[in-house]
Amino acid sequence: MVIFTAKLFKEVSKGPLLQIALDFTDLKQALEVALSVAKAGAHIIELGTPLIKTHGLKALIDLKNLIDNKLIVADLKTIDAIELEFTPFARNGVHAVTILSFIDDDIISDAIALCRELGIDLIIDLMYQKNPVEKAIKLADLGANIVNVHVGVDVQRKRNISVKQLLKEIEEIAGSNIIVAVAGGIKPRDVKLFVEHGAKIIIIGSAITRHENPYKATIEALQNLQ
């Protein structure tokens, strides 16, 4: 059951959104790409985990100073110390944070409650879950609003797979009372496929951010979002 909705959830409830993941360690480069994809119309800008680990809150503050009209997700991938990690980002204007799904259910419940207090959304990352459908349904019962069906970059490289191998699972999760985000090797031309299988937040990283023209690649992705 959905027990709380903040701005990101409310926006995605209106229709699918495109999220661009800034998986950089160079903050200047990340901000240049962020400005380009924002001008192209990307709905959500994600502060990637490497960027946060390298620059911390400065990455969020600098992004907010540059672009203040976009939804911002901090991909913290939190597993512990949820209040210490979530609170500073919430107080500095982030709209959603992420937590990994394999931690104990009572901690996830605490995280959901904390995000409700902070007025932000929580995205629960299903990375490394052997049965993402079963886990997603359990998380929905705990009150989760958004899950991310995610194949990490190292797994993509090691096994030569992407999140496209999980279309059946995506569709099944989307059939329940929860918003599905997808990430992992997605290209602009793939966006429509995921939307057709029920995904509501399409997350693209290097296929746009490392593209010779991130603006043009974002436009292509948005065209396939319709």
NORVEN-V352851 format. One record per pair of residues at least 24 apart in sequence whose ideal C-beta (glycine too) atoms are under 7 Angstrom apart, sorted by the first residue. I is the first residue (numbers start at 0). J is the second residue. D is the distance in whole Angstrom. If there is no record, write none. Layout:
i | j | d
I | J | D
I | J | D
//
This chain:
i | j | d
0 | 142 | 7
0 | 176 | 7
1 | 144 | 6
1 | 176 | 6
2 | 142 | 4
3 | 115 | 4
4 | 144 | 7
5 | 94 | 7
5 | 118 | 6
5 | 119 | 5
5 | 120 | 5
6 | 70 | 7
6 | 94 | 5
7 | 70 | 5
7 | 94 | 5
7 | 95 | 5
7 | 120 | 4
8 | 120 | 5
8 | 144 | 5
8 | 145 | 7
8 | 178 | 7
10 | 70 | 6
11 | 178 | 6
11 | 199 | 5
11 | 200 | 6
15 | 194 | 5
15 | 199 | 5
15 | 201 | 7
15 | 224 | 5
16 | 42 | 4
16 | 43 | 6
16 | 199 | 7
16 | 200 | 5
17 | 41 | 5
17 | 42 | 5
17 | 201 | 6
17 | 220 | 6
17 | 221 | 6
17 | 224 | 6
18 | 42 | 7
18 | 43 | 4
18 | 45 | 5
18 | 72 | 7
18 | 200 | 5
18 | 201 | 7
18 | 202 | 4
19 | 44 | 6
19 | 45 | 6
19 | 203 | 6
19 | 207 | 6
19 | 208 | 7
19 | 217 | 7
20 | 45 | 4
20 | 47 | 5
20 | 202 | 6
20 | 203 | 7
20 | 204 | 4
21 | 45 | 6
21 | 46 | 6
21 | 47 | 5
21 | 50 | 5
21 | 208 | 6
22 | 47 | 4
22 | 49 | 6
22 | 50 | 7
22 | 204 | 5
22 | 205 | 7
22 | 208 | 7
23 | 47 | 7
23 | 49 | 7
23 | 50 | 5
24 | 49 | 5
24 | 50 | 7
24 | 53 | 5
26 | 50 | 7
26 | 54 | 5
26 | 58 | 6
26 | 61 | 7
30 | 61 | 6
30 | 62 | 7
30 | 65 | 6
32 | 208 | 5
32 | 213 | 5
33 | 62 | 6
33 | 65 | 7
33 | 66 | 6
34 | 65 | 6
34 | 66 | 7
35 | 213 | 5
35 | 214 | 5
36 | 207 | 6
36 | 213 | 5
36 | 214 | 7
36 | 217 | 5
37 | 66 | 5
37 | 69 | 5
38 | 214 | 6
39 | 214 | 5
39 | 217 | 4
39 | 218 | 5
40 | 217 | 7
40 | 221 | 5
41 | 217 | 5
42 | 69 | 7
42 | 70 | 6
43 | 69 | 7
43 | 70 | 4
43 | 72 | 6
44 | 69 | 5
44 | 71 | 5
45 | 72 | 5
45 | 74 | 6
45 | 202 | 7
46 | 71 | 7
46 | 72 | 7
46 | 73 | 5
46 | 74 | 6
47 | 74 | 6
48 | 74 | 5
48 | 76 | 5
51 | 75 | 6
56 | 87 | 6
56 | 88 | 7
56 | 91 | 6
59 | 88 | 6
59 | 91 | 5
59 | 93 | 6
60 | 91 | 6
63 | 92 | 5
70 | 94 | 5
72 | 122 | 7
76 | 124 | 6
78 | 102 | 5
81 | 106 | 7
81 | 109 | 6
81 | 110 | 5
81 | 113 | 6
82 | 113 | 6
85 | 113 | 6
85 | 114 | 7
85 | 117 | 6
86 | 117 | 7
89 | 117 | 4
89 | 118 | 7
89 | 119 | 5
93 | 119 | 6
94 | 119 | 6
94 | 120 | 6
95 | 119 | 6
95 | 120 | 4
95 | 121 | 7
95 | 122 | 5
96 | 121 | 6
97 | 122 | 5
97 | 124 | 5
98 | 123 | 6
98 | 124 | 7
99 | 124 | 5
99 | 126 | 7
100 | 124 | 6
100 | 125 | 5
100 | 128 | 6
100 | 134 | 6
100 | 138 | 7
101 | 127 | 6
101 | 128 | 7
104 | 141 | 6
107 | 138 | 7
107 | 141 | 6
108 | 141 | 5
111 | 141 | 7
111 | 142 | 5
111 | 143 | 6
120 | 144 | 6
120 | 145 | 6
122 | 147 | 5
122 | 180 | 6
123 | 147 | 7
124 | 149 | 5
125 | 149 | 6
126 | 151 | 5
131 | 168 | 5
131 | 172 | 7
132 | 168 | 5
132 | 171 | 5
132 | 172 | 6
135 | 172 | 4
135 | 175 | 7
135 | 177 | 6
136 | 175 | 6
139 | 175 | 6
139 | 176 | 6
139 | 177 | 4
143 | 177 | 6
144 | 177 | 7
144 | 178 | 6
145 | 177 | 7
145 | 178 | 4
145 | 180 | 6
146 | 172 | 7
146 | 177 | 6
146 | 179 | 6
147 | 180 | 4
147 | 182 | 6
148 | 172 | 7
148 | 179 | 6
148 | 181 | 5
149 | 182 | 5
149 | 183 | 5
150 | 183 | 3
150 | 184 | 6
151 | 183 | 7
155 | 183 | 6
155 | 184 | 5
163 | 189 | 7
166 | 196 | 5
169 | 193 | 7
169 | 196 | 5
169 | 197 | 6
169 | 198 | 6
170 | 196 | 4
170 | 197 | 5
173 | 197 | 3
173 | 198 | 7
187 | 216 | 5
187 | 219 | 4
187 | 220 | 4
187 | 223 | 6
188 | 223 | 7
190 | 220 | 5
190 | 223 | 4
190 | 224 | 5
191 | 223 | 4
194 | 224 | 6
//
